[in-house]
């Protein structure tokens, strides 16, 4: 068993995915495979770095040191993304970052364009900030999402969209966008003066031969209209520390976002977040990330083999990034409620409801999202529970 593949019970840690079982699924007797954090350990070298700092008995106000900025600059070079300290602003997390960006780069009543199925907070950020959402749904083609560029541009023109809220890599499907796709999106946004807010939090967890390309890295023109949001949270399981940062090449846009940050009293990363980020974005961190990817890929392959053998009516969208699997149950069950009921009551698994990703376009209906960032022990348990549920379903048909 590898250092990555370790089981630690989270039952007594106030972990969100466990604490909300009763509220979300009506029972605590389920294996939660929904919210996008890992049931795999945070790297021991990150824990050690935090412990070393906690040996000092004073945890007062702390400026973010240059070494934290430099760790981000060095880390982003993996993606051929050249960043300077002057371009970096810290946020409490990525979602906090795109809320601030919406406030900074649009006015009440103006329009934000999104591409469902999409991470649910993308669908609510406009309304929460008194803006409007317009949806440009992705097209499903041979079990893979594609962009309808013509429809995307028409919606921008017709609704005078000010911001494009973009997910790269895509959540929930794990789609890694290609250079040509990014350039086409960027060309449309440049042409119509649309600011791109690019959520790239899953960008470290990419499966070969795919490659993450930050949209802002493709040209100076694109960099000048893009706010790239990122965090070590997904890669190193640091979600509870609330770490985020924005990269902004345009001094004008940076000033606008800084004004919103100041208005909301957001100035620095907290002390523990600083240490966690800097100790993650290292050579050790790269090796750990590679081990995580190997483990995740094994879980994906196991699930795929299982589904092909026992649930051939269920389609899996093979993730090109991250640890989230988008599953299509439409050939197995007639309604969303029946999918959820079977998974909870029979398989005793708690997954994300696909409808929460679909918006008004309803493109998430029939789908569920499964989190595979779990140790082998829990993966074994999940597959065993699924198999029993299938056997029971076959005997009652």
Secondary structure, DSSP 4 states (H G I P E B T S, - for coil): --SSS-----TTTT-HHHHTHHHHHS-S-SEE--SSS-SSPPPHHHHHHHHHHHTSS-----PPPHHHHHHHHHHHGGGT----GGGEEEESSHHHHHHHHHHHH--TT-EEEE-SS--HHHHHHHHHTT-EEEE-PPEE-SSSEE--HHHHHHHHHHHT--EEEEESS-TTT-PPPPHHHHHHHHHHHHHTTPEEEEE-TTTT-B-TT-----GGGS-HHHHTTEEEEE-SHHHHT-GGG--EEEEE--HHHHHHHHHHHHHTT--S--HHHHHHHHHHSSHHHHHHHHHHHHHHHHHHHHHHHHHHHH-TTSEEE--SBSSEEEEE-TTT-SSHHHHHHIIIIIS-EE-EETHHHHGGGTTTTTEEEEE--S-HHHHHHHHHHHHHHHHHHHHH-
